[in-house]
Amino acid sequence: MSPRRFASFDDFYPFYLREHSSRASRRLHVVGTLLALALAGVSVVTQRWSLLWLVPVAGYAFAWVGHFFFEKNKPATFRHPLYSLRGDFRMLREVLTGRLRW
């Protein structure tokens, strides 16, 4: 089965939200994204570049637990990596601003 194609991120984002309908999954995504951002920040501020390998591990570990155990679907990262990463940041922003319930 070929991956679904999206003309733009705006077309992709409703699909992304459907793939993250579980509150537990959204919470895990938010924690993972915040942890990844914190690790990246610490790495830059302290110039400990060896920490950078932990950034994707932290972000994806939490997200994939949400998909495999709560959503029971495959992460969109496998089919749409750039849109998925952008979706993670948009979902984080919407959670932090109260626009999206987590």
C-alpha positions as CSV (number, residue, x, y, z in Angstrom):
1,M,0.0,0.0,0.0
2,S,1.5,3.3,-1.0
3,P,1.6,6.1,1.6
4,R,-1.1,8.7,1.4
5,R,0.1,11.9,-0.2
6,F,-0.7,15.4,1.1
7,A,-0.5,18.6,-0.9
8,S,0.6,20.6,2.1
9,F,1.2,20.5,5.8
10,D,-2.3,22.1,6.3
11,D,-3.7,19.0,4.5
12,F,-1.6,16.7,6.6
13,Y,-2.3,18.2,10.0
14,P,-5.9,16.9,10.4
15,F,-4.6,13.4,9.6
16,Y,-1.9,13.9,12.1
17,L,-4.4,14.8,14.8
18,R,-6.6,11.8,14.0
19,E,-3.5,9.6,14.4
20,H,-3.1,11.2,17.9
21,S,-6.6,10.9,19.2
22,S,-5.7,9.3,22.5
23,R,-5.0,11.7,25.3
24,A,-2.3,9.4,26.6
25,S,-0.5,9.4,23.3
26,R,-0.7,13.2,23.0
27,R,0.7,13.5,26.6
28,L,3.6,11.2,25.7
29,H,4.3,13.2,22.6
30,V,4.3,16.5,24.5
31,V,6.7,15.0,27.2
32,G,9.0,13.6,24.5
33,T,9.1,16.8,22.5
34,L,9.7,18.9,25.5
35,L,12.5,16.6,26.7
36,A,14.1,16.6,23.2
37,L,14.0,20.4,23.2
38,A,15.5,20.6,26.7
39,L,18.3,18.1,25.7
40,A,19.1,20.1,22.6
41,G,19.2,23.3,24.6
42,V,21.4,21.9,27.3
43,S,23.7,20.5,24.6
44,V,24.1,23.9,23.0
45,V,24.4,25.9,26.2
46,T,27.0,23.5,27.7
47,Q,28.6,22.7,24.3
48,R,28.3,19.0,25.2
49,W,27.6,17.9,21.6
50,S,27.7,14.3,22.6
51,L,24.2,14.8,24.1
52,L,22.7,15.5,20.7
53,W,22.2,11.8,19.9
54,L,19.8,11.7,22.8
55,V,17.5,14.3,21.2
56,P,15.8,12.0,18.7
57,V,15.9,9.1,21.1
58,A,14.0,11.1,23.7
59,G,11.5,12.5,21.3
60,Y,10.7,9.3,19.5
61,A,10.8,6.9,22.5
62,F,7.9,8.6,24.1
63,A,6.0,9.1,20.9
64,W,6.4,5.5,19.7
65,V,5.2,4.2,23.1
66,G,2.0,6.3,22.6
67,H,1.5,4.9,19.1
68,F,2.2,1.3,19.8
69,F,0.4,1.0,23.2
70,F,-2.4,3.6,23.0
71,E,-3.1,4.5,19.4
72,K,-2.4,1.0,18.0
73,N,-1.1,2.6,14.8
74,K,2.2,3.2,13.1
75,P,3.8,6.6,13.7
76,A,3.4,9.1,10.8
77,T,7.1,9.6,11.1
78,F,7.6,6.4,9.0
79,R,5.6,7.7,6.1
80,H,5.8,11.5,6.4
81,P,8.9,12.4,8.5
82,L,9.1,16.1,7.9
83,Y,5.4,16.8,8.2
84,S,5.3,14.6,11.3
85,L,8.1,16.5,13.0
86,R,6.3,19.7,12.2
87,G,3.1,18.2,13.5
88,D,4.8,17.4,16.8
89,F,5.8,21.0,17.2
90,R,2.4,22.4,16.2
91,M,0.7,20.0,18.6
92,L,3.0,21.0,21.4
93,R,2.3,24.7,20.7
94,E,-1.5,24.0,20.7
95,V,-1.3,22.1,23.9
96,L,0.8,24.8,25.7
97,T,-1.5,27.5,24.5
98,G,-4.7,25.6,25.5
99,R,-6.0,25.2,22.0
100,L,-5.7,21.4,22.1
101,R,-6.7,19.4,25.1
102,W,-4.1,17.0,26.4
